[in-house]
């Protein structure tokens, strides 16, 4: 395991390994998203209260999941970079940050689109919505701080500290609907016991979860490959490519 860990810290090894993995995550991601979209938009029955408006969950819920998943991955990579001084860990964190910010923005946008007909307003200062908005600002702050220093190493370290401080917001987002009285509905598929959603609505959502996650991994790997080339552009192995 430690041998694999040290090999992962090697830029040329990572570049080759990621290139081999990407087809195995990218094509399944595309297939799963197509299947999930067909299942969610056409095969799943309308909700008895919300009608067809509920179908936005097939984009909103996976996006919200990836907004938190991405931040945890970013903070974990940042911690590894700080503790073991692995350059590729900072590369991974930098690759994930714009992706996480994009899915956070998508979750907020789709939530607002759903909230307008259901709540009668585009936005409320609900605990879940507000903490999700803070998450978006944390992503922006990480990216801005990382580029604020001429010395790339200083930017990596400073942004890594911010990522670790901000990770406390992730459990707040997750448990906000339980800790405070909010308009946002509680958990439906992650609660203990039987999920509050029928199987014909649930399976497309699970497929979209997996498809979106594989898409996230694919793009993150590709972004990390690109940044690896940019950082190692003067290295002999890059020139050989």
Wavefront OBJ file of the C-alpha trace (Angstrom):
o trace
v 0.000 0.000 0.000
v 2.787 2.419 0.914
v 4.562 1.593 -2.349
v 1.387 2.501 -4.250
v 1.060 5.682 -2.150
v 4.588 6.784 -3.034
v 4.090 5.901 -6.707
v 0.977 8.071 -6.718
v 3.180 10.997 -5.669
v 5.182 10.621 -8.882
v 3.872 12.992 -11.602
v 4.716 10.729 -14.572
v 3.221 7.689 -12.820
v 0.047 9.598 -12.010
v -0.200 10.975 -15.551
v -0.060 7.484 -17.065
v -2.344 5.949 -14.447
v -5.016 8.654 -14.800
v -4.917 8.356 -18.569
v -5.652 4.631 -18.239
v -8.511 5.180 -15.752
v -10.365 7.968 -17.557
v -11.981 5.810 -20.276
v -13.238 3.406 -17.607
v -15.021 6.190 -15.743
v -15.951 8.541 -18.587
v -17.914 6.190 -20.829
v -19.853 4.538 -17.965
v -20.640 8.035 -16.650
v -22.154 9.032 -20.006
v -24.171 5.806 -20.245
v -25.480 6.046 -16.675
v -26.471 9.701 -17.045
v -28.415 8.892 -20.213
v -30.182 5.951 -18.527
v -30.903 7.989 -15.397
v -32.218 10.936 -17.413
v -34.577 8.726 -19.424
v -35.739 6.982 -16.272
v -36.235 10.194 -14.345
v -37.748 12.363 -17.060
v -39.914 9.809 -18.871
v -40.340 6.548 -16.964
v -40.820 7.774 -13.394
v -44.439 8.719 -12.585
v -45.362 12.303 -11.603
v -45.330 13.108 -7.901
v -48.807 13.167 -6.349
v -48.240 16.682 -4.939
v -45.559 18.318 -7.089
v -46.469 16.751 -10.415
v -43.645 16.826 -12.972
v -41.836 19.612 -11.100
v -40.253 16.996 -8.822
v -38.123 15.730 -11.730
v -35.562 18.459 -11.099
v -34.287 16.271 -8.234
v -32.495 14.103 -10.787
v -30.084 16.984 -11.335
v -30.413 18.879 -8.060
v -29.778 16.048 -5.610
v -26.659 14.589 -7.316
v -25.302 18.132 -7.719
v -25.820 18.865 -4.019
v -24.125 15.573 -3.127
v -21.127 16.368 -5.333
v -20.853 19.877 -3.906
v -20.133 18.340 -0.484
v -18.222 15.318 -1.793
v -15.963 17.604 -3.811
v -15.166 19.778 -0.812
v -14.285 16.772 1.345
v -12.007 15.445 -1.415
v -10.427 18.888 -1.814
v -9.844 19.275 1.931
v -8.443 15.746 2.230
v -6.026 16.333 -0.644
v -5.050 19.677 0.882
v -4.332 17.986 4.228
v -2.158 15.358 2.529
v -0.305 18.120 0.732
v 0.351 19.978 3.969
v 1.354 16.939 6.029
v 3.380 14.905 3.521
v 4.273 17.817 1.212
v 3.042 15.958 -1.852
v 2.814 18.237 -4.858
v 0.252 16.019 -6.538
v -2.041 16.317 -3.540
v -2.220 20.067 -4.102
v -2.720 19.392 -7.808
v -5.692 17.181 -6.934
v -7.180 19.831 -4.645
v -6.804 22.496 -7.337
v -8.387 20.195 -9.923
v -11.420 19.488 -7.744
v -12.101 23.073 -6.609
v -13.662 24.441 -9.843
v -15.681 21.240 -10.244
v -17.026 21.453 -6.717
v -17.870 25.114 -7.202
v -19.701 24.313 -10.450
v -21.847 21.619 -8.862
v -22.533 23.862 -5.860
v -23.738 26.617 -8.195
v -25.845 24.064 -10.097
v -27.390 22.808 -6.863
v -28.266 26.367 -5.813
v -29.667 27.228 -9.252
v -31.822 24.118 -9.572
v -32.997 24.540 -5.992
v -34.091 28.094 -6.751
v -35.888 26.991 -9.919
v -37.762 24.350 -7.909
v -38.409 26.719 -5.005
v -40.131 29.395 -7.102
v -43.327 27.390 -7.796
v -43.173 25.366 -4.557
v -42.284 28.067 -2.031
v -43.414 31.086 -4.009
v -39.933 32.637 -4.011
v -36.570 32.101 -5.677
v -34.627 32.304 -2.429
v -35.090 32.110 1.329
v -32.417 32.388 3.990
v -33.013 28.793 4.940
v -30.288 26.978 6.946
v -29.600 24.463 4.170
v -29.573 27.076 1.401
v -27.448 29.529 3.374
v -24.836 26.938 4.344
v -24.712 25.737 0.720
v -24.114 29.320 -0.409
v -21.292 29.603 2.140
v -19.821 26.449 0.595
v -19.764 28.167 -2.802
v -17.930 31.152 -1.284
v -15.418 28.761 0.320
v -14.696 27.245 -3.083
v -14.237 30.720 -4.562
v -12.023 31.714 -1.656
v -9.850 28.639 -2.098
v -9.347 29.299 -5.806
v -8.662 33.004 -5.303
v -6.206 32.429 -2.454
v -4.377 29.732 -4.380
v -3.669 32.187 -7.203
v -2.951 35.175 -4.965
v 0.740 34.334 -4.462
v 3.524 34.485 -7.024
v 5.127 31.507 -5.296
v 2.947 28.500 -6.170
v 3.972 26.643 -3.007
v 2.800 29.490 -0.789
v -0.515 29.599 -2.608
v -0.943 25.847 -2.174
v -0.268 26.023 1.549
v -2.464 29.060 2.206
v -5.425 27.690 0.258
v -4.991 24.288 1.920
v -5.399 25.888 5.361
v -8.590 27.614 4.195
v -9.919 24.308 2.818
v -9.325 22.583 6.156
v -10.965 25.375 8.142
v -13.983 25.415 5.841
v -14.613 21.661 6.007
v -16.607 22.244 9.202
v -19.364 23.623 6.966
v -19.979 20.227 5.315
v -21.653 18.522 8.310
v -23.579 21.742 8.930
v -25.051 21.470 5.424
v -25.903 17.807 5.896
v -27.533 18.116 9.319
v -29.022 21.595 8.940
v -32.507 20.205 8.224
v -32.354 18.280 11.512
v -30.751 20.947 13.701
v -32.996 23.847 12.656
v -36.555 24.393 11.457
v -36.157 24.875 7.721
v -38.270 24.955 4.593
v -35.958 22.456 2.955
v -37.337 18.943 3.068
v -35.538 16.362 5.265
v -33.615 13.339 3.991
v -35.543 10.949 1.776
v -33.063 8.300 0.629
v -30.315 8.441 3.299
v -32.449 8.144 6.397
v -32.584 4.917 8.361
v -35.410 2.586 7.485
v -37.471 2.821 4.324
v -36.693 5.758 2.003
v -39.544 8.240 1.506
v -39.587 7.682 -2.237
v -41.032 4.896 -4.344
v -38.775 2.469 -6.193
v -39.827 3.678 -9.654
v -38.695 7.187 -8.685
v -35.689 6.018 -6.689
v -33.779 3.886 -9.195
v -33.232 6.708 -11.744
v -31.984 8.923 -8.916
v -29.457 6.293 -7.784
v -28.315 5.833 -11.377
v -27.860 9.603 -11.720
v -25.917 9.651 -8.441
v -23.472 7.110 -9.816
v -23.304 8.698 -13.262
v -22.676 12.186 -11.887
v -20.025 10.848 -9.494
v -18.166 9.026 -12.277
v -18.379 12.172 -14.404
v -16.915 14.178 -11.503
v -14.049 11.689 -11.137
v -13.375 11.699 -14.886
v -13.160 15.471 -15.178
v -11.129 15.776 -11.961
v -8.591 13.250 -13.255
v -8.344 15.049 -16.585
v -7.948 18.451 -14.926
v -5.263 17.057 -12.628
v -3.424 15.617 -15.647
v -3.496 19.022 -17.335
v -2.213 20.816 -14.233
v 0.483 18.181 -13.771
v 1.752 18.928 -17.272
v 1.636 22.662 -16.579
v 3.606 22.363 -13.333
v 6.100 19.846 -14.724
v 6.482 21.485 -18.136
v 10.256 21.862 -17.703
v 10.741 18.241 -16.648
v 12.387 15.758 -18.977
v 9.433 13.353 -18.988
v 7.087 16.095 -20.160
v 9.458 17.113 -22.951
v 9.575 13.477 -24.057
v 5.794 13.474 -24.458
l 1 2 3 4 5 6 7 8 9 10 11 12 13 14 15 16 17 18 19 20 21 22 23 24 25 26 27 28 29 30 31 32 33 34 35 36 37 38 39 40 41 42 43 44 45 46 47 48 49 50 51 52 53 54 55 56 57 58 59 60 61 62 63 64 65 66 67 68 69 70 71 72 73 74 75 76 77 78 79 80 81 82 83 84 85 86 87 88 89 90 91 92 93 94 95 96 97 98 99 100 101 102 103 104 105 106 107 108 109 110 111 112 113 114 115 116 117 118 119 120 121 122 123 124 125 126 127 128 129 130 131 132 133 134 135 136 137 138 139 140 141 142 143 144 145 146 147 148 149 150 151 152 153 154 155 156 157 158 159 160 161 162 163 164 165 166 167 168 169 170 171 172 173 174 175 176 177 178 179 180 181 182 183 184 185 186 187 188 189 190 191 192 193 194 195 196 197 198 199 200 201 202 203 204 205 206 207 208 209 210 211 212 213 214 215 216 217 218 219 220 221 222 223 224 225 226 227 228 229 230 231 232 233 234 235 236 237 238 239 240 241
